Amino acid sequence: MQRIPAQSHKAKQANELVTCLQTRFVQGLEKLAHALNSVQSFAAVEWFRDEGKHGGGVRFATADGDLFGRGSVNVSQVHYDENPDKKLGSATAISTIIHPCHPHAPSVHIHISWTEMKSGEGYWRMMADLNPSIENPVATQQFFDAMKAAAPGQYDEAVAQGERYFYIPVLHRHRGVAHFYLEQYHTDDADKDRALAQSVGEAAIDTYLDILGAALQANHAISEADKATQLAYHSLYFLQVLTLDRGTTTGLMVHNQNDIGILGSLPAYVNRDLLMSWVENMPTPQDKLLSALIAALPASSRALVDDNVKAKLAAISRQHYSKHPEALAMQASGDVIPPTLKNHRD
């Protein structure tokens, strides 16, 4: 099979941008692993949308290593160039999450995407958030400073949107400590918009590599309390991704050809008992969703989230939102509801 790329000039430029960011990040992570005498590496996994007719992507993934419990750096491009009935022309993105093994090494989530309508109009979505199990305030400020330097004119609004998007109402707290989010960003200058997306992506990647390297090289002793804190935080991450994250749900609802890649953001292990304790706090019908997701996990307080489990979680999510489409309105929003899910059907 062969992936057919989107034909628009802007989509081609976006694909080049996110592919360069992917290479930058994977090479940086592998360079760091080598410096720490680790043999852990990232393997390329290709996937195809409708056997490549509508694009697809490549993700670089790693799991169960000495440095990273889970890691995914996914680039995708889906398009409808040959279908005049679709208003959505193409969607091009890098979406990456890294979950280190060490409790004192923070996770990171970065997403840069370009969505283009058949009319030629489009917008960028830029996200970068630092997710430590155990916060280092110096690292938090370092991440904020980097985002401000990358996007000084947009920084305040991006932080405000991020604070709204990553808030978890039932737990009265946020996922992560440093949030940067611009939804549907566009101006009259396409070149400047693309340059901003590149600047944000490069700053997030480079700063995280610095923070991660410092945390791993510090070689903190790991206590049982640290392990428990990390497991609890990863459980919170699981909850947010599968019950609130609009981007994840949109990806799962649009098609079922990259479920493992879309759920590459999930950590390796979660606390099943802790998740069960949150069910009663969930609004209807999300309480039913969380209960079904928990039922798909292994019967262990420290439940492994492997590819087989991810496939089950994806199917449960699709079934839930097909039965309860009104629940889509209960998901997180930085400021506006992305029209991607609606447009793919138009």
N, C-alpha and C positions, 0 to 999 in steps of 0.2 A: 504493500500500500504506500501511497505518497500523499503527503499533506499539501493541499492546494492553498496557497496564501491569498489573502484579501488583495484586491486589485487597486484600491484607492491609494493615492500618494500619501495621504496622511496616515493611513493604516500601515503602510510599508515603513514609514518613518517611526511610527510607534513601536512596531515589531523590532526594528533595529535597536531602538532605545532600550526596551525591556530585555532583549537578548544580551546586550552589552552589560546591563546591570546584573543579569543572572551569572554571566561569566565572571564579572568582578567579585561577586559574593562567593561563588563556589571556590574560585581560586584562592580568595582570602581565607576562607574557612579551612581549606586543605593545607594552605601554607602555615596557618596557625597550628593545625594538628601536627604537621611535620616538625615544627619548632618545639613542640611539647613531646616529641618522640612517640607520637601516636600513629598507628597505621590506618586509622579510620578515614574513609574516603566516601565520596558521593558517586552513585551509579546513575547513569542516564536511563530514564524510562519514557518511552514515547507512547502517546495515545492519539487516536484518530477520531474526529467527529464525522460520523456517517462515512466511515472508511476513507476519510481524508477529503471528501468532496466539500465539506464545510470547514476544513481546517483541522485543528487539533493542537498538540503541543508536546513539549518535553519537560519533564521534571527531573531534577537531580535529587535523589533521596538517599538517606542513611538512617540506620536504626540500630539500637542495641549495641552501641560501641562503648569505648572507654571514655569518650568525651561527650557524645551526643546520644541521648536516648531516642530522640526522634529529630529528623531534620528534613525539610522539603523546600526546594527552590524551584517553583513551577512557573513556566512561561507558556501561555496559550494564546491562540488567536482563532476565534470562531467567526464565520462570516456567512452572508446570504447573498452573495453577488449575483447568482444566477436566478434568484427567486424574486420577481417583481412585486409579489404580494407582501413581502416583509418590509416594514419601515426601518428595522434595524439593519444597518449595513454590516458592521463588524464590531467585535469587542476584543481588544488586545491587552494582555495583562501579565505582569509578574506578581505572584503572590507567594510569600515565603514565611515560614515559621521555623525557628530553631529552638529546641528544648534541650539544653545541656544536662548532663547527668549530675553535675555538682550543684548542690542546693544554693551555693553562694554565687553561682554563675547565672545571670538572668536569661530568660527567654526573650525573643524578639519577634515581632510581626511587622512585615513591610508589604504594602500593596500599592502598585502604581499601575493604572490602567487608562486606556483611551477607548471611549465608546463613541461610535460614529453612526449617524443616521444615513439613510439613502440620499437625503437632501444635501449631504456634505457637512451638516452641522454636527457638532460633537462636544464632548467634555472629558476632562481628566478627573480621576479619583485618586487621591494621594493619601496614604495612611502610613504612619510609622509609630509604633508604640513599644515601650520597654516594659517587660513583664517579669520582674524578679519574684522569686518565692520569698527571698529575704532581701529587703531593700538596702542598697548602699546609696545614701543621699548624695554623695559626691558623683556617682555614676548617673543618677537621675538628673542632676543639674548639668552634667556634661552633655547628656542627650538633648535636653531642652536648649542648651546654648547652641548646639550644632544645628538644630532645626530652625532656630531664630536666625542664624547666620545664613542658612540656605534659602529662607523665605521671609526676610524681614518685614515685607509689606503685608504678608498674609498670616504671619505667625499668631497674632492674638486671636483671630477668628478661627484658625486651625486648631489651636489649643481648646478654645471654647467648644467647637464642634466635637473634638475628641473626648472631652469630658462628658458631653451628653451621650455620645455613642457608646462608650465603654462602661457606662454606669449600669449596675445590676440591681434593679429595684428591690427584689426579694431579699437580697443580702445587705442592702444599704451600703454598698461599697463599689469601687471600680475594679475592673480587670486591668491590672497594670498601674504604673505610677507616672508615666510620661506619655501623653497622647498628642498626636498631631494628625488632623483629619481635614481634608478639603473635599467636599462632595460636589459633583457637577461643576467643577471649576473650568471657566473659560472666559476669555476676554476677546477683544477685537484683534489681538495680535497672536496668531497661532504659533509663530516661532518663539515668542517669549513664553507662551504657555508651555510649550514642549521643553524649553530650556529650564523652566521652573521644575517640571516633573523630573527632569534629569538631575537637577541640583538637589532636590529633596531625596531622591533615591540614593544618590551617591553619598550624601551626608549621613543618611540613616545607616547605610551599609558600613561605611568606613568608621563611623563613631561606635557602632556596635562591635565591630571587630576589635577596636581598641579597648572597650569596656570588657568584652569577653576575655581577651588576652590577659588583661590585668587581673581579673577575677581568678582565672585558672592558674596563672603564675604565682598568685599569692598563696595558693595551696592551703587554704583554710582547713582546719580539722573539721570532720563531719560528725556531728553528734546524732543520737537517735531523735532528739527534738528537731534538728534540722531536717532530717528525712521526713518526719511527720509533717512539718510545715510545708515542705515541698509537695508532698502527696496531697495535702489539703488544697494548696494553691492550684495544682494541676486539676483537681476536681472542680474547683471554681471555674477554671479555664474551659473545661468540658461543658459545664452548665451554660456559660455565656455563648460559646460557639454554637451549640446545638439548640438553644432556645431563644437567643436574641440576635445572633449575627445575621444580618440581612443578606450580606454577600454570600455566605455559605449556603443559606437556604435557597437563594436565587439560583446558584450554580446547580444545586441538587434538583430543583424543580424544572429547570430548562432541559436537562437531558441526564441520562444515567450512564454515560460513556466515560466518565472520569471520576467516579465516586471516590476511589482510593486517593486520587490526587487532591480532590476538593477537601477531603477530610484529613489531609496531611498535616493540618494544623493541630490535630489532637495529640495530647501527650501520651507517653507509653503506658502509664499506669494512673488509675484514679481510685479514690476511696469510695467504694460502693455504698458503705454504710452512711458516710457523710452525705452523699447524694440523696439517699433515701430520706434523710432527715430534713431535706429542703423541699420535698414534694408538697407537704402541707402548706407551705408558704406561697406556692405557685398559684397564679390566677387560672381560672378555667378558660380554655381547655388545655393550657400549657401544663397543668398538673398531670393530665393524661399522657401528654407527650413525654415528660420526664420519667414517669413510671414505666412507659414502654421502652425508653432508651436504657433505663437501668436493668430491665428484664433481659436485655440483649447482652449484658456484660457477664463475664464469668462469675460464678458464685463464690466470690472471695472479697475480703475487705480491701485487698490490694489487687484490683482487677486489671488484667492486661487488655489493652486496646490494640489488637493486631488487625491485619487487613481483613480477616474474616469477620471480626466484630464491626469494623468500619462499614463493610458492605451491608450488614444488618441495620446499622444505625441510619445509613442513607435511605434504605427502603422504608424504615419506620418514619423518617422525616417526610418523605414524599407522600406516604399514605396519610399522615396526620394533616398536612396542609392541603391535600386534595379534599379531605373530609371537612376540614375546618379552615376554609380560605380566609375567613374573618380574622384568624389568628395572625396572619401576615402583618396586620396593622399593629400588632403588639410588639413587633420586633424593634430593635434599636434604630435610631435615626440621628445623624449628626445635626441635620437641619431640614433636609428634604428627603422624600422617598424616591430612591432611584427608579427610573422607569424601565430598567432593563428587562425585568420579568414580564411586564406588560407588553413591551415592544416586541419581544421575541414571538409573541402570539399574534401580533397585529399584521 
